[in-house]
Amino acid sequence: MSGPVGGTAPPEGTAPVEVLDCRGQRCPLPVIKLARRLPELPVGAVLRVLADDPAAAVDIPAWCRMRGQEFVAAHEEGPGYDVRRVG
């Protein structure tokens, strides 16, 4: 499989503080929920978004780039996407 979901190992110290389960939800709901929840977490916190919509593999990293947040890693299981709040 190509794209960000490759089971990349997250860097040390990136354990998620919370898991946002968006499985079964279609685009754009996972990104909308991420955008609403991330600002409620402390700066530096990692949020794992579980999203099985194939569009999430592209949408979540793109949202991070546009919003200045850090896309940490993609995980095949879930599948999940880790995002760190930068500011």
Jmol script that loads the backbone (N, CA, C; Angstrom):
load data "model"
ATOM      1  N   MET A   1       0.848  -1.176   0.000  1.00  0.00           N
ATOM      2  CA  MET A   1       0.000   0.000   0.000  1.00  0.00           C
ATOM      3  C   MET A   1       0.885   1.228   0.000  1.00  0.00           C
ATOM      4  N   SER A   2       0.524   2.248  -0.776  1.00  0.00           N
ATOM      5  CA  SER A   2       1.308   3.470  -0.808  1.00  0.00           C
ATOM      6  C   SER A   2       0.605   4.545  -0.001  1.00  0.00           C
ATOM      7  N   GLY A   3       1.298   5.677   0.189  1.00  0.00           N
ATOM      8  CA  GLY A   3       0.709   6.769   0.953  1.00  0.00           C
ATOM      9  C   GLY A   3       1.232   6.782   2.371  1.00  0.00           C
ATOM     10  N   PRO A   4       0.724   7.686   3.214  1.00  0.00           N
ATOM     11  CA  PRO A   4       1.251   7.850   4.544  1.00  0.00           C
ATOM     12  C   PRO A   4       1.013   6.671   5.473  1.00  0.00           C
ATOM     13  N   VAL A   5       0.025   5.828   5.188  1.00  0.00           N
ATOM     14  CA  VAL A   5      -0.229   4.714   6.096  1.00  0.00           C
ATOM     15  C   VAL A   5       0.750   3.613   5.753  1.00  0.00           C
ATOM     16  N   GLY A   6       1.860   3.597   6.465  1.00  0.00           N
ATOM     17  CA  GLY A   6       2.857   2.598   6.200  1.00  0.00           C
ATOM     18  C   GLY A   6       3.353   1.970   7.482  1.00  0.00           C
ATOM     19  N   GLY A   7       2.719   2.297   8.587  1.00  0.00           N
ATOM     20  CA  GLY A   7       3.155   1.762   9.853  1.00  0.00           C
ATOM     21  C   GLY A   7       4.464   2.370  10.298  1.00  0.00           C
ATOM     22  N   THR A   8       4.693   3.624   9.944  1.00  0.00           N
ATOM     23  CA  THR A   8       5.930   4.275  10.338  1.00  0.00           C
ATOM     24  C   THR A   8       6.010   4.377  11.849  1.00  0.00           C
ATOM     25  N   ALA A   9       7.191   4.126  12.372  1.00  0.00           N
ATOM     26  CA  ALA A   9       7.375   4.175  13.821  1.00  0.00           C
ATOM     27  C   ALA A   9       7.428   5.626  14.274  1.00  0.00           C
ATOM     28  N   PRO A  10       6.626   5.982  15.272  1.00  0.00           N
ATOM     29  CA  PRO A  10       6.651   7.363  15.745  1.00  0.00           C
ATOM     30  C   PRO A  10       7.931   7.641  16.519  1.00  0.00           C
ATOM     31  N   PRO A  11       8.399   8.877  16.487  1.00  0.00           N
ATOM     32  CA  PRO A  11       9.572   9.241  17.265  1.00  0.00           C
ATOM     33  C   PRO A  11       9.325   9.054  18.758  1.00  0.00           C
ATOM     34  N   GLU A  12      10.398   8.949  19.515  1.00  0.00           N
ATOM     35  CA  GLU A  12      10.286   8.792  20.969  1.00  0.00           C
ATOM     36  C   GLU A  12       9.514   9.960  21.570  1.00  0.00           C
ATOM     37  N   GLY A  13       8.765   9.688  22.634  1.00  0.00           N
ATOM     38  CA  GLY A  13       8.043  10.744  23.338  1.00  0.00           C
ATOM     39  C   GLY A  13       6.806  11.232  22.622  1.00  0.00           C
ATOM     40  N   THR A  14       6.246  10.396  21.754  1.00  0.00           N
ATOM     41  CA  THR A  14       5.082  10.835  21.001  1.00  0.00           C
ATOM     42  C   THR A  14       3.848  10.003  21.308  1.00  0.00           C
ATOM     43  N   ALA A  15       3.802   9.411  22.481  1.00  0.00           N
ATOM     44  CA  ALA A  15       2.621   8.628  22.837  1.00  0.00           C
ATOM     45  C   ALA A  15       1.408   9.552  22.873  1.00  0.00           C
ATOM     46  N   PRO A  16       0.306   9.126  22.255  1.00  0.00           N
ATOM     47  CA  PRO A  16      -0.880   9.998  22.245  1.00  0.00           C
ATOM     48  C   PRO A  16      -1.466  10.148  23.646  1.00  0.00           C
ATOM     49  N   VAL A  17      -1.911  11.360  23.951  1.00  0.00           N
ATOM     50  CA  VAL A  17      -2.574  11.605  25.229  1.00  0.00           C
ATOM     51  C   VAL A  17      -4.056  11.277  25.132  1.00  0.00           C
ATOM     52  N   GLU A  18      -4.541  11.180  23.901  1.00  0.00           N
ATOM     53  CA  GLU A  18      -5.968  10.924  23.679  1.00  0.00           C
ATOM     54  C   GLU A  18      -6.154  10.271  22.321  1.00  0.00           C
ATOM     55  N   VAL A  19      -7.212   9.470  22.206  1.00  0.00           N
ATOM     56  CA  VAL A  19      -7.568   8.851  20.934  1.00  0.00           C
ATOM     57  C   VAL A  19      -8.953   9.355  20.540  1.00  0.00           C
ATOM     58  N   LEU A  20      -9.044   9.863  19.325  1.00  0.00           N
ATOM     59  CA  LEU A  20     -10.300  10.366  18.776  1.00  0.00           C
ATOM     60  C   LEU A  20     -10.775   9.341  17.748  1.00  0.00           C
ATOM     61  N   ASP A  21     -11.847   8.617  18.060  1.00  0.00           N
ATOM     62  CA  ASP A  21     -12.321   7.534  17.195  1.00  0.00           C
ATOM     63  C   ASP A  21     -13.306   8.069  16.164  1.00  0.00           C
ATOM     64  N   CYS A  22     -12.842   8.154  14.926  1.00  0.00           N
ATOM     65  CA  CYS A  22     -13.676   8.632  13.818  1.00  0.00           C
ATOM     66  C   CYS A  22     -13.919   7.522  12.799  1.00  0.00           C
ATOM     67  N   ARG A  23     -13.721   6.272  13.211  1.00  0.00           N
ATOM     68  CA  ARG A  23     -13.954   5.158  12.291  1.00  0.00           C
ATOM     69  C   ARG A  23     -15.418   5.133  11.882  1.00  0.00           C
ATOM     70  N   GLY A  24     -15.649   4.846  10.609  1.00  0.00           N
ATOM     71  CA  GLY A  24     -17.012   4.808  10.077  1.00  0.00           C
ATOM     72  C   GLY A  24     -17.516   6.160   9.619  1.00  0.00           C
ATOM     73  N   GLN A  25     -16.735   7.210   9.823  1.00  0.00           N
ATOM     74  CA  GLN A  25     -17.131   8.554   9.397  1.00  0.00           C
ATOM     75  C   GLN A  25     -16.397   8.917   8.119  1.00  0.00           C
ATOM     76  N   ARG A  26     -17.086   9.546   7.230  1.00  0.00           N
ATOM     77  CA  ARG A  26     -16.522   9.901   5.932  1.00  0.00           C
ATOM     78  C   ARG A  26     -16.063  11.351   5.914  1.00  0.00           C
ATOM     79  N   CYS A  27     -15.178  11.621   4.976  1.00  0.00           N
ATOM     80  CA  CYS A  27     -14.653  12.961   4.745  1.00  0.00           C
ATOM     81  C   CYS A  27     -15.818  13.943   4.602  1.00  0.00           C
ATOM     82  N   PRO A  28     -15.751  15.070   5.265  1.00  0.00           N
ATOM     83  CA  PRO A  28     -14.627  15.670   5.975  1.00  0.00           C
ATOM     84  C   PRO A  28     -14.712  15.521   7.501  1.00  0.00           C
ATOM     85  N   LEU A  29     -15.578  14.648   8.002  1.00  0.00           N
ATOM     86  CA  LEU A  29     -15.815  14.588   9.456  1.00  0.00           C
ATOM     87  C   LEU A  29     -14.564  14.309  10.291  1.00  0.00           C
ATOM     88  N   PRO A  30     -13.685  13.371   9.934  1.00  0.00           N
ATOM     89  CA  PRO A  30     -12.505  13.169  10.783  1.00  0.00           C
ATOM     90  C   PRO A  30     -11.646  14.434  10.937  1.00  0.00           C
ATOM     91  N   VAL A  31     -11.471  15.184   9.852  1.00  0.00           N
ATOM     92  CA  VAL A  31     -10.667  16.414   9.918  1.00  0.00           C
ATOM     93  C   VAL A  31     -11.398  17.485  10.727  1.00  0.00           C
ATOM     94  N   ILE A  32     -12.695  17.576  10.582  1.00  0.00           N
ATOM     95  CA  ILE A  32     -13.464  18.559  11.361  1.00  0.00           C
ATOM     96  C   ILE A  32     -13.346  18.254  12.844  1.00  0.00           C
ATOM     97  N   LYS A  33     -13.467  16.986  13.207  1.00  0.00           N
ATOM     98  CA  LYS A  33     -13.364  16.614  14.623  1.00  0.00           C
ATOM     99  C   LYS A  33     -11.955  16.846  15.152  1.00  0.00           C
ATOM    100  N   LEU A  34     -10.943  16.558  14.349  1.00  0.00           N
ATOM    101  CA  LEU A  34      -9.561  16.854  14.718  1.00  0.00           C
ATOM    102  C   LEU A  34      -9.394  18.350  14.962  1.00  0.00           C
ATOM    103  N   ALA A  35      -9.911  19.167  14.058  1.00  0.00           N
ATOM    104  CA  ALA A  35      -9.776  20.624  14.166  1.00  0.00           C
ATOM    105  C   ALA A  35     -10.472  21.175  15.410  1.00  0.00           C
ATOM    106  N   ARG A  36     -11.533  20.537  15.835  1.00  0.00           N
ATOM    107  CA  ARG A  36     -12.250  20.985  17.037  1.00  0.00           C
ATOM    108  C   ARG A  36     -11.569  20.533  18.322  1.00  0.00           C
ATOM    109  N   ARG A  37     -10.996  19.331  18.311  1.00  0.00           N
ATOM    110  CA  ARG A  37     -10.439  18.761  19.542  1.00  0.00           C
ATOM    111  C   ARG A  37      -9.008  19.207  19.827  1.00  0.00           C
ATOM    112  N   LEU A  38      -8.170  19.309  18.812  1.00  0.00           N
ATOM    113  CA  LEU A  38      -6.758  19.606  19.037  1.00  0.00           C
ATOM    114  C   LEU A  38      -6.523  20.892  19.835  1.00  0.00           C
ATOM    115  N   PRO A  39      -7.235  21.991  19.574  1.00  0.00           N
ATOM    116  CA  PRO A  39      -6.992  23.214  20.347  1.00  0.00           C
ATOM    117  C   PRO A  39      -7.323  23.085  21.845  1.00  0.00           C
ATOM    118  N   GLU A  40      -8.092  22.071  22.205  1.00  0.00           N
ATOM    119  CA  GLU A  40      -8.452  21.863  23.610  1.00  0.00           C
ATOM    120  C   GLU A  40      -7.349  21.139  24.382  1.00  0.00           C
ATOM    121  N   LEU A  41      -6.366  20.591  23.670  1.00  0.00           N
ATOM    122  CA  LEU A  41      -5.263  19.872  24.299  1.00  0.00           C
ATOM    123  C   LEU A  41      -4.101  20.830  24.533  1.00  0.00           C
ATOM    124  N   PRO A  42      -3.226  20.500  25.499  1.00  0.00           N
ATOM    125  CA  PRO A  42      -2.061  21.372  25.736  1.00  0.00           C
ATOM    126  C   PRO A  42      -1.076  21.323  24.571  1.00  0.00           C
ATOM    127  N   VAL A  43      -0.348  22.412  24.371  1.00  0.00           N
ATOM    128  CA  VAL A  43       0.684  22.458  23.346  1.00  0.00           C
ATOM    129  C   VAL A  43       1.681  21.332  23.619  1.00  0.00           C
ATOM    130  N   GLY A  44       2.036  20.605  22.579  1.00  0.00           N
ATOM    131  CA  GLY A  44       2.959  19.480  22.695  1.00  0.00           C
ATOM    132  C   GLY A  44       2.269  18.135  22.809  1.00  0.00           C
ATOM    133  N   ALA A  45       0.971  18.144  23.096  1.00  0.00           N
ATOM    134  CA  ALA A  45       0.218  16.896  23.235  1.00  0.00           C
ATOM    135  C   ALA A  45      -0.004  16.260  21.868  1.00  0.00           C
ATOM    136  N   VAL A  46      -0.053  14.931  21.860  1.00  0.00           N
ATOM    137  CA  VAL A  46      -0.296  14.175  20.624  1.00  0.00           C
ATOM    138  C   VAL A  46      -1.693  13.573  20.689  1.00  0.00           C
ATOM    139  N   LEU A  47      -2.443  13.784  19.635  1.00  0.00           N
ATOM    140  CA  LEU A  47      -3.788  13.234  19.493  1.00  0.00           C
ATOM    141  C   LEU A  47      -3.750  12.179  18.398  1.00  0.00           C
ATOM    142  N   ARG A  48      -4.244  10.984  18.693  1.00  0.00           N
ATOM    143  CA  ARG A  48      -4.344   9.942  17.666  1.00  0.00           C
ATOM    144  C   ARG A  48      -5.767   9.944  17.124  1.00  0.00           C
ATOM    145  N   VAL A  49      -5.891  10.091  15.821  1.00  0.00           N
ATOM    146  CA  VAL A  49      -7.185  10.071  15.149  1.00  0.00           C
ATOM    147  C   VAL A  49      -7.323   8.726  14.455  1.00  0.00           C
ATOM    148  N   LEU A  50      -8.323   7.941  14.860  1.00  0.00           N
ATOM    149  CA  LEU A  50      -8.630   6.686  14.176  1.00  0.00           C
ATOM    150  C   LEU A  50      -9.635   7.005  13.083  1.00  0.00           C
ATOM    151  N   ALA A  51      -9.270   6.729  11.844  1.00  0.00           N
ATOM    152  CA  ALA A  51     -10.149   7.051  10.717  1.00  0.00           C
ATOM    153  C   ALA A  51      -9.931   6.029   9.616  1.00  0.00           C
ATOM    154  N   ASP A  52     -10.994   5.323   9.242  1.00  0.00           N
ATOM    155  CA  ASP A  52     -10.879   4.308   8.207  1.00  0.00           C
ATOM    156  C   ASP A  52     -11.325   4.787   6.826  1.00  0.00           C
ATOM    157  N   ASP A  53     -11.699   6.040   6.710  1.00  0.00           N
ATOM    158  CA  ASP A  53     -12.000   6.603   5.397  1.00  0.00           C
ATOM    159  C   ASP A  53     -10.668   6.772   4.659  1.00  0.00           C
ATOM    160  N   PRO A  54     -10.517   6.195   3.461  1.00  0.00           N
ATOM    161  CA  PRO A  54      -9.241   6.312   2.737  1.00  0.00           C
ATOM    162  C   PRO A  54      -8.778   7.756   2.539  1.00  0.00           C
ATOM    163  N   ALA A  55      -9.696   8.692   2.464  1.00  0.00           N
ATOM    164  CA  ALA A  55      -9.325  10.097   2.273  1.00  0.00           C
ATOM    165  C   ALA A  55      -8.549  10.653   3.468  1.00  0.00           C
ATOM    166  N   ALA A  56      -8.714  10.073   4.640  1.00  0.00           N
ATOM    167  CA  ALA A  56      -8.027  10.565   5.837  1.00  0.00           C
ATOM    168  C   ALA A  56      -6.514  10.477   5.696  1.00  0.00           C
ATOM    169  N   ALA A  57      -6.017   9.480   4.955  1.00  0.00           N
ATOM    170  CA  ALA A  57      -4.578   9.314   4.765  1.00  0.00           C
ATOM    171  C   ALA A  57      -3.950  10.511   4.064  1.00  0.00           C
ATOM    172  N   VAL A  58      -4.738  11.230   3.292  1.00  0.00           N
ATOM    173  CA  VAL A  58      -4.269  12.427   2.601  1.00  0.00           C
ATOM    174  C   VAL A  58      -4.728  13.679   3.343  1.00  0.00           C
ATOM    175  N   ASP A  59      -5.979  13.676   3.797  1.00  0.00           N
ATOM    176  CA  ASP A  59      -6.572  14.865   4.398  1.00  0.00           C
ATOM    177  C   ASP A  59      -5.911  15.286   5.711  1.00  0.00           C
ATOM    178  N   ILE A  60      -5.600  14.333   6.579  1.00  0.00           N
ATOM    179  CA  ILE A  60      -5.053  14.693   7.894  1.00  0.00           C
ATOM    180  C   ILE A  60      -3.654  15.296   7.766  1.00  0.00           C
ATOM    181  N   PRO A  61      -2.722  14.677   7.025  1.00  0.00           N
ATOM    182  CA  PRO A  61      -1.419  15.341   6.854  1.00  0.00           C
ATOM    183  C   PRO A  61      -1.536  16.705   6.162  1.00  0.00           C
ATOM    184  N   ALA A  62      -2.441  16.829   5.183  1.00  0.00           N
ATOM    185  CA  ALA A  62      -2.625  18.103   4.491  1.00  0.00           C
ATOM    186  C   ALA A  62      -3.163  19.160   5.450  1.00  0.00           C
ATOM    187  N   TRP A  63      -4.098  18.789   6.307  1.00  0.00           N
ATOM    188  CA  TRP A  63      -4.637  19.729   7.299  1.00  0.00           C
ATOM    189  C   TRP A  63      -3.519  20.203   8.218  1.00  0.00           C
ATOM    190  N   CYS A  64      -2.654  19.276   8.641  1.00  0.00           N
ATOM    191  CA  CYS A  64      -1.533  19.644   9.524  1.00  0.00           C
ATOM    192  C   CYS A  64      -0.628  20.675   8.851  1.00  0.00           C
ATOM    193  N   ARG A  65      -0.310  20.459   7.584  1.00  0.00           N
ATOM    194  CA  ARG A  65       0.537  21.426   6.853  1.00  0.00           C
ATOM    195  C   ARG A  65      -0.139  22.780   6.767  1.00  0.00           C
ATOM    196  N   MET A  66      -1.421  22.797   6.454  1.00  0.00           N
ATOM    197  CA  MET A  66      -2.139  24.067   6.289  1.00  0.00           C
ATOM    198  C   MET A  66      -2.309  24.813   7.606  1.00  0.00           C
ATOM    199  N   ARG A  67      -2.421  24.072   8.716  1.00  0.00           N
ATOM    200  CA  ARG A  67      -2.680  24.687  10.017  1.00  0.00           C
ATOM    201  C   ARG A  67      -1.451  24.813  10.897  1.00  0.00           C
ATOM    202  N   GLY A  68      -0.292  24.423  10.384  1.00  0.00           N
ATOM    203  CA  GLY A  68       0.939  24.559  11.148  1.00  0.00           C
ATOM    204  C   GLY A  68       1.047  23.606  12.322  1.00  0.00           C
ATOM    205  N   GLN A  69       0.395  22.457  12.217  1.00  0.00           N
ATOM    206  CA  GLN A  69       0.476  21.439  13.265  1.00  0.00           C
ATOM    207  C   GLN A  69       1.416  20.330  12.770  1.00  0.00           C
ATOM    208  N   GLU A  70       1.922  19.517  13.693  1.00  0.00           N
ATOM    209  CA  GLU A  70       2.891  18.481  13.318  1.00  0.00           C
ATOM    210  C   GLU A  70       2.210  17.135  13.095  1.00  0.00           C
ATOM    211  N   PHE A  71       2.349  16.612  11.895  1.00  0.00           N
ATOM    212  CA  PHE A  71       1.898  15.256  11.609  1.00  0.00           C
ATOM    213  C   PHE A  71       3.019  14.336  12.065  1.00  0.00           C
ATOM    214  N   VAL A  72       2.764  13.523  13.090  1.00  0.00           N
ATOM    215  CA  VAL A  72       3.813  12.713  13.709  1.00  0.00           C
ATOM    216  C   VAL A  72       3.981  11.378  12.995  1.00  0.00           C
ATOM    217  N   ALA A  73       2.895  10.646  12.809  1.00  0.00           N
ATOM    218  CA  ALA A  73       3.016   9.304  12.240  1.00  0.00           C
ATOM    219  C   ALA A  73       1.662   8.776  11.797  1.00  0.00           C
ATOM    220  N   ALA A  74       1.722   7.795  10.888  1.00  0.00           N
ATOM    221  CA  ALA A  74       0.540   7.048  10.481  1.00  0.00           C
ATOM    222  C   ALA A  74       0.718   5.614  10.953  1.00  0.00           C
ATOM    223  N   HIS A  75      -0.374   4.977  11.346  1.00  0.00           N
ATOM    224  CA  HIS A  75      -0.353   3.600  11.840  1.00  0.00           C
ATOM    225  C   HIS A  75      -1.367   2.779  11.058  1.00  0.00           C
ATOM    226  N   GLU A  76      -0.974   1.601  10.621  1.00  0.00           N
ATOM    227  CA  GLU A  76      -1.890   0.742   9.872  1.00  0.00           C
ATOM    228  C   GLU A  76      -3.045   0.274  10.747  1.00  0.00           C
ATOM    229  N   GLU A  77      -2.752  -0.049  12.004  1.00  0.00           N
ATOM    230  CA  GLU A  77      -3.816  -0.519  12.889  1.00  0.00           C
ATOM    231  C   GLU A  77      -4.732   0.647  13.230  1.00  0.00           C
ATOM    232  N   GLY A  78      -5.965   0.439  13.100  1.00  0.00           N
ATOM    233  CA  GLY A  78      -6.960   1.496  13.396  1.00  0.00           C
ATOM    234  C   GLY A  78      -7.695   1.955  12.154  1.00  0.00           C
ATOM    235  N   PRO A  79      -7.130   2.357  11.053  1.00  0.00           N
ATOM    236  CA  PRO A  79      -5.823   3.000  10.995  1.00  0.00           C
ATOM    237  C   PRO A  79      -5.822   4.293  11.793  1.00  0.00           C
ATOM    238  N   GLY A  80      -4.652   4.697  12.247  1.00  0.00           N
ATOM    239  CA  GLY A  80      -4.554   5.870  13.092  1.00  0.00           C
ATOM    240  C   GLY A  80      -3.527   6.854  12.580  1.00  0.00           C
ATOM    241  N   TYR A  81      -3.728   8.105  12.947  1.00  0.00           N
ATOM    242  CA  TYR A  81      -2.868   9.210  12.525  1.00  0.00           C
ATOM    243  C   TYR A  81      -2.569  10.054  13.757  1.00  0.00           C
ATOM    244  N   ASP A  82      -1.278  10.225  14.080  1.00  0.00           N
ATOM    245  CA  ASP A  82      -0.887  10.992  15.255  1.00  0.00           C
ATOM    246  C   ASP A  82      -0.549  12.422  14.846  1.00  0.00           C
ATOM    247  N   VAL A  83      -1.133  13.367  15.586  1.00  0.00           N
ATOM    248  CA  VAL A  83      -0.937  14.794  15.328  1.00  0.00           C
ATOM    249  C   VAL A  83      -0.530  15.462  16.639  1.00  0.00           C
ATOM    250  N   ARG A  84       0.558  16.241  16.585  1.00  0.00           N
ATOM    251  CA  ARG A  84       1.003  16.977  17.772  1.00  0.00           C
ATOM    252  C   ARG A  84       0.555  18.439  17.654  1.00  0.00           C
ATOM    253  N   ARG A  85      -0.022  18.939  18.746  1.00  0.00           N
ATOM    254  CA  ARG A  85      -0.407  20.350  18.789  1.00  0.00           C
ATOM    255  C   ARG A  85       0.846  21.191  18.947  1.00  0.00           C
ATOM    256  N   VAL A  86       1.053  22.089  18.001  1.00  0.00           N
ATOM    257  CA  VAL A  86       2.215  22.957  18.012  1.00  0.00           C
ATOM    258  C   VAL A  86       1.891  24.286  18.670  1.00  0.00           C
ATOM    259  N   GLY A  87       0.734  24.782  18.447  1.00  0.00           N
ATOM    260  CA  GLY A  87       0.390  26.063  19.051  1.00  0.00           C
ATOM    261  C   GLY A  87      -1.040  26.403  18.862  1.00  0.00           C
TER     262      GLY A  87
END
end "model"
wireframe off; spacefill off
backbone 0.3
color backbone group
